[in-house]
Amino acid sequence: MSTIANDRIVVLGQRAHAIPVERYASAIGERLPEYDVVTAATAADERRLLPDASIATGLRIDESLLSRAAQLRLFACGSAGIGHLPMDALAERDVAVTNASGVHGPNIAEHVIGWILMFARRLDEGMRRKQRGVWQHFQAHELRGSTVTVVGLGPIGESIVERLEPFGVDTIGVRYTPEKGGPTDEVIGFDEDDVEDALVRTDYLVLACPLTETTEGLVDGTALRRLPPDSVLVNVGRGPIVDTDALVTALRRNELRGAALDVTDPEPLPQGHPLWSFENVQITPHSSGHTPEYYARTADILAENVERIAETGSYDGLRNQVLAPSDER
């Protein structure tokens, strides 16, 4: 039976979204006042504090630090992605790992809805005319009755679909396991014929999926040609999901109404890149994930798991668990 060896939780000093990591430590302390929450602000602090820690949290931990953390039982990763973590080394040491999946759902969904509404009502054109001091009417669209295809029905995709519901749109969800269903009107897998059938009916294509072998280059020249010429591409997933050269070609040929990109390939997008020059392309610098609620939500996950460990004595069955210990030490 596992227990928490001491009442100390070590917060590694890697800040997220330019928010001081001390706010994370403070949020954890508010939720777990009986624990000693300490911030390892420097590399020296990390080397000093980790050897006796049962629980640590942060954006990353490398094998060098891990080799010093002989008592570590749980690493609570502060990001949803875990590809940068030494998972094999963590597994060898029987360290449980959780991630921050879901904390970005509300803010990224709002980012996507804002872009969709901007294209529907042509608010970008209104801003351009305002900058020129031109009072001249222009035509716009309605979102109601449109078809929105969301690729990826994880917490972010589900948050997007939830916020789309009041607008009276038809929704198609694309996920690896369509048999699981989802909140969209239709759910399909990545079968080529199914995806093609969805694309030809899509007014807004939203990419909210991780970058995998399946999704890399998913939106290539062929996929872009399947989309109606009045459709809009929105990417809040990863840049390489879209073939950038093919997107530039489609935009130059007026084969899309526009694109909204929070992620690009390459990233950061170099000065002088063609994507900067299109009036119908909106770009934010991988910032849709920013929210002032980030640390509050990650602290909620950690606090729930710490309370569960204290209650059950087990480091298995935790919220957002991505690695369970092979046995109980």
C-alpha atoms as one frame of an Amber mdcrd trajectory, in Angstrom:
protein
   0.000   0.000   0.000   1.437   3.353  -1.064   1.314   6.474   1.051   2.515
  10.049   0.675   5.914   9.903   2.354   5.830  13.502   3.537   3.659  16.587
   3.337   5.855  18.440   0.847   4.891  19.192  -2.762   7.669  20.567  -4.958
   6.695  23.012  -7.708   9.421  23.159 -10.349  10.231  26.685 -11.449   9.131
  26.566 -15.078   6.491  29.197 -15.688   3.739  28.768 -18.261   2.264  31.480
 -20.494   4.569  34.038 -18.844   2.641  33.661 -15.567   4.906  33.487 -12.482
   5.084  29.927 -11.191   4.638  31.247  -7.651   0.957  31.696  -8.521   0.749
  27.965  -9.175   2.317  27.194  -5.808  -0.103  29.621  -4.152  -3.102  27.992
  -5.868  -1.970  24.535  -4.710  -1.446  25.815  -1.180  -4.967  27.249  -1.085
  -6.423  23.876  -2.038  -4.101  21.777   0.121  -3.362  23.928   3.185  -2.138
  20.930   5.192   0.765  20.398   2.763   4.076  22.230   2.552   4.119  23.584
  -1.009   7.604  24.780  -1.986   8.821  26.367  -5.218  12.120  25.240  -6.719
  12.945  28.548  -8.368  16.505  27.651  -9.368  18.396  24.593 -10.530  20.060
  24.481  -7.118  16.624  24.471  -5.466  15.565  21.572  -7.682  18.653  19.550
  -6.738  18.081  20.312  -3.055  14.336  19.717  -2.842  13.661  16.804  -5.221
  15.569  14.014  -3.404  13.012  13.943  -0.566   9.904  14.709  -2.648   7.078
  12.228  -3.140   5.156  14.639  -5.376   6.493  17.174  -7.877   4.748  19.254
 -10.499   5.888  21.390 -13.409   6.089  21.567 -17.164   8.981  19.149 -17.475
  11.433  16.962 -15.644  14.556  15.557 -17.268  16.446  12.351 -16.560  19.158
  14.216 -14.677  16.648  15.596 -12.190  14.771  12.327 -12.095  17.917  10.454
 -11.109  18.059  12.595  -7.954  14.393  12.053  -7.058  14.610   8.639  -5.414
  11.392   9.135  -3.434   9.285  10.553  -6.261   5.938   8.809  -6.700   3.920
  11.323  -8.738   4.912  13.849 -11.371   1.988  16.126 -12.227   2.833  17.566
 -15.633   1.518  21.089 -16.129   0.877  20.618 -19.840  -1.505  18.403 -21.772
   1.257  17.121 -24.038   3.767  14.681 -22.550   5.933  13.936 -25.586   8.789
  15.920 -24.048   8.888  13.852 -20.850  11.296  10.925 -20.285   8.416   8.465
 -20.017  10.602   5.348 -20.141  12.727   6.619 -17.265   9.629   7.567 -15.280
   8.149   4.110 -15.872  11.386   2.407 -14.786  11.204   4.309 -11.496   7.500
   3.510 -10.998   6.562   7.181 -11.025   2.919   7.922 -11.779   2.372  10.728
 -14.288  -0.665  12.932 -14.833  -1.154  15.727 -17.330  -3.168  18.938 -17.592
  -5.599  17.752 -20.241  -8.732  19.858 -20.243  -7.390  23.011 -18.633  -7.283
  24.803 -21.997 -10.744  23.791 -23.179 -12.678  26.977 -22.337 -10.122  29.523
 -23.542  -9.165  27.782 -26.791 -12.844  27.192 -27.537 -13.538  30.905 -27.079
 -10.616  31.680 -29.400 -12.139  29.437 -32.070 -15.667  30.814 -31.644 -14.325
  34.353 -31.902 -12.633  33.572 -35.197 -15.670  31.784 -36.633 -17.934  34.698
 -35.749 -15.435  37.133 -37.212 -15.511  35.335 -40.558 -19.295  34.856 -40.442
 -19.994  38.538 -39.833 -16.853  39.776 -41.665 -15.728  41.759 -38.652 -12.193
  41.871 -40.057 -13.517  43.860 -43.023 -15.277  46.209 -40.605 -11.981  46.793
 -38.790 -10.150  47.503 -42.038 -12.783  50.081 -43.074 -12.642  51.665 -39.637
  -8.860  52.013 -39.915  -9.327  53.766 -43.267 -12.169  55.916 -41.931 -14.525
  54.540 -44.581 -18.272  54.418 -43.849 -19.407  51.934 -46.463 -21.739  48.980
 -46.087 -20.585  45.445 -46.852 -22.335  42.094 -46.990 -21.848  39.395 -44.350
 -22.958  35.842 -43.601 -24.893  34.039 -40.881 -23.358  31.261 -38.840 -26.741
  29.591 -38.314 -27.263  26.668 -40.668 -23.541  26.209 -41.333 -21.696  22.921
 -40.976 -18.686  22.913 -38.661 -16.335  19.943 -38.745 -14.150  19.556 -35.660
 -11.155  17.241 -35.979 -10.336  15.986 -32.504 -12.981  15.415 -29.832 -10.801
  15.616 -26.762 -11.498  18.210 -24.056 -10.738  21.109 -26.418 -12.836  19.768
 -29.274 -15.721  19.022 -26.929 -15.522  22.551 -25.491 -15.693  23.994 -29.007
 -18.749  21.896 -29.898 -20.462  22.811 -26.628 -20.101  26.522 -27.404 -21.287
  26.068 -30.974 -24.595  24.501 -29.930 -26.551  27.752 -29.349 -25.685  28.984
 -32.843 -27.829  26.420 -34.640 -25.054  24.798 -36.674 -24.643  21.218 -37.835
 -21.526  19.572 -36.447 -19.323  16.699 -37.591 -16.690  15.264 -35.276 -13.607
  13.354 -36.420 -11.870  11.091 -33.921  -9.764   7.928 -33.819 -12.509   5.908
 -32.132 -15.820   6.986 -33.684 -17.588   4.151 -31.897 -17.160   6.170 -28.687
 -19.538   8.750 -30.124 -19.355  12.374 -29.108 -21.240  15.657 -28.757 -21.441
  16.326 -32.512 -24.383  15.501 -34.771 -22.166  13.014 -36.616 -18.979  11.250
 -35.545 -16.601   9.701 -38.059 -13.123   8.211 -38.014 -10.125   8.983 -40.193
 -11.266   6.705 -43.010 -10.371   8.537 -46.221 -13.823   8.247 -47.781 -15.573
   9.376 -44.597 -13.289  12.389 -44.224 -13.754  13.345 -47.867 -17.544  13.146
 -47.505 -17.338  15.453 -44.472 -15.027  17.968 -46.146 -17.298  18.585 -49.119
 -20.090  19.546 -46.681 -17.947  21.715 -44.388 -18.222  25.483 -43.999 -15.773
  25.739 -41.092 -13.022  23.150 -40.596 -11.596  23.305 -37.064  -8.415  21.380
 -36.245  -8.204  20.645 -32.519  -6.323  17.356 -32.638  -2.797  16.364 -31.588
  -0.005  15.900 -34.115   0.365  12.187 -34.855   1.337  10.011 -37.793  -2.319
  10.057 -38.805  -2.875  13.813 -38.534   0.454  15.086 -39.883  -0.294  16.569
 -43.310  -3.978  15.647 -42.945  -5.051  18.917 -44.562  -3.044  18.698 -47.769
  -3.758  19.951 -51.266  -6.300  17.213 -51.905  -8.200  17.939 -48.689  -8.204
  21.678 -49.388  -9.652  21.076 -52.844 -12.443  19.000 -51.297 -13.526  21.947
 -49.135 -16.098  24.336 -50.654 -14.467  27.571 -51.892 -16.439  29.568 -49.299
 -15.107  27.525 -46.379 -12.800  28.632 -43.562  -9.920  26.702 -42.012  -9.219
  27.151 -38.281  -6.131  25.503 -36.762  -5.553  25.429 -33.004  -3.919  21.979
 -33.081  -0.391  21.882 -34.471   1.088  23.546 -37.530   2.198  20.409 -39.435
  -1.387  19.105 -39.521  -1.736  21.514 -42.460   0.460  21.445 -45.570   1.526
  25.089 -45.516   2.512  25.278 -49.181  -0.814  23.772 -50.206  -2.654  26.275
 -48.016  -0.811  29.201 -49.581  -1.667  27.875 -53.035  -5.358  27.480 -52.146
  -5.490  31.029 -50.764  -3.796  32.490 -53.831  -6.341  30.737 -56.023  -9.256
  31.995 -53.906 -10.201  28.417 -53.108 -10.965  29.305 -49.471 -12.828  32.139
 -47.814  -9.970  32.355 -45.355  -7.943  30.785 -42.576  -7.376  31.446 -38.889
  -4.133  30.030 -37.522  -2.895  29.918 -33.952  -0.226  27.418 -34.992   1.866
  27.337 -38.153   4.513  25.310 -39.907   7.170  26.608 -39.532   6.741  28.157
 -36.111   7.396  30.905 -35.336   6.244  32.073 -38.741   9.170  33.948 -40.331
   8.872  37.564 -41.358   8.096  37.791 -45.053   6.281  34.444 -45.160   3.374
  34.548 -47.664   0.794  33.793 -44.946   1.413  37.225 -43.419   0.323  38.943
 -46.624  -3.246  37.630 -46.957  -6.031  39.875 -45.660  -8.223  36.798 -45.215
  -5.714  34.995 -42.979  -5.788  35.680 -39.248  -2.743  34.693 -37.188  -2.112
  34.575 -33.459   1.316  33.473 -32.145   0.355  30.151 -30.529  -1.474  32.115
 -27.850  -4.945  30.547 -27.755  -3.802  28.469 -24.780  -3.267  31.489 -22.578
  -5.744  31.971 -19.760  -5.472  33.582 -16.322  -7.238  30.470 -15.015  -4.418
  28.139 -16.100  -2.830  27.607 -12.701  -6.168  27.426 -10.908  -7.269  24.562
 -13.172  -3.970  22.660 -12.954  -4.032  23.080  -9.181  -7.569  21.636  -9.104
  -6.328  18.484 -10.852  -3.344  18.065  -8.555  -5.360  18.704  -5.386  -7.975
  16.140  -6.404  -5.270  13.543  -7.017  -3.368  14.246  -3.813  -6.581  13.857
  -1.813  -7.297  10.586  -3.630  -3.808   9.256  -2.872  -4.167  10.206   0.794
  -7.554   8.459   0.930  -6.730   5.272  -0.999  -3.003   4.932  -0.516  -2.646
   4.270  -4.245  -0.964   6.181  -7.043  -3.216   4.522  -9.601  -6.663   5.564
 -10.830  -5.835   9.275 -10.760  -7.503  12.008 -12.784  -5.696  12.632 -16.105
  -3.337   9.720 -15.448  -1.095   8.935 -18.411   1.336   6.610 -16.635   0.526
   4.284 -13.745   3.138   2.592 -11.539   3.729  -1.029 -12.482   3.546  -2.035
  -8.830   3.101  -0.397  -5.454   6.311   0.389  -3.613
